[in-house]
């Protein structure tokens, strides 16, 4: 989850600091969350349920990062970006 949440929040804060309105900041945050989510694909899970798969978890997006990205996608829809 942190892989998507951290860059999304940082991007949102930076966009707001640069004077972006809510819809634009939400769109930037959603894009950053998606980038963070996609970066989890080659990783081997060390925590959570996916850690039981060991090396077989590599090549799959982290489910927590994916669900966190959905939250930012919903935010974009809610604020009308």
Beta strands, then each sheet from edge to edge (+ up, - down):
end
